[in-house]
């Protein structure tokens, strides 16, 4: 296909042997998306248009978008940053088709991150298929750190109570979240991160209030599906479930216990309580993501009927300073 190129004289001078890196505006958006989604470097403008239409319909911001051009103005590789609530963003980049492209793609990713430093975002994330080894190498070269291999699990929505809930121990109660409990919930989250086995590399990279905002924005927030576990009247655990209408599912956004509530089987009972609360809803499945190395959680979910459906490698890079 023919591509409308920028005038070479309009390109910013670059000492980079791989060519200059440009921020993509509306005038070259289709080209940028073509480079982002191209399979084996074969541009598909119709696919790009569908991508842009989907982004528009779902209010996905395409403004934080960079691409490398050759010295004639042809776009080669691109990186898109999609901001999310909670001061995070998800990065999407051209998958290098050959070894020589890894350095070029890494340069675009790194440039995008440096442009975002000290802005409104704190953390960049990327989720890659295990087969995307060249792209994984590009992110590493751009300053990203491997976080975890995530297992995405699902099970059918329960149609009846999983098991009758016996009386909780005398010192334990379950309550639902109220909108004035943000400070309390942040404290529970902080406690649950102590010695966590679930993505421990995230510890300290974000403010807890931003983490809570991200949890709230995942799917549709329904406070009746946010449960707080109290021990001796003090909050010691949390289970957060959010409906995800687009996928006809309910997402288990987060579950965690403070150290002094572990080892009593309360996690299993809290999960059962949450699943039983979903009986009668219209969604089809319950979904979640869990760190591959979190063996206790993996076993807990397996016993509750969850099964793995896919795996992704997660990488992260701080955007709080120019030093990743």
Secondary structure, DSSP 8 states (H G I E B T S, - for coil): -------GGGS-----TT--EEE--GGGHHHHHHHHH-BTTB--HHHHHHHHHHHHHTT----SEEEEE-TTS-EEEEEEEEEETTTEEEEEE---SSTTHHHHHHHHHHHHHHHHTTSS--EEEEEE-TT-HHHHHHHHHTT-EEEEEEEEEEEE--SS-SS------TTEEEEE--TT-HHHHHHHHHHHTTT--SSGGGTTSS-HHHHHHHHHHSSB--GGGEEEEEETTEEEEEEEEEEEGGGTEEEEEEEEE-GGGTTSSHHHHHHHHHHHTTTT-S--EEEEEEETT-HHHHHHHHHTT-EEEEEEEEEEEE-SSS--
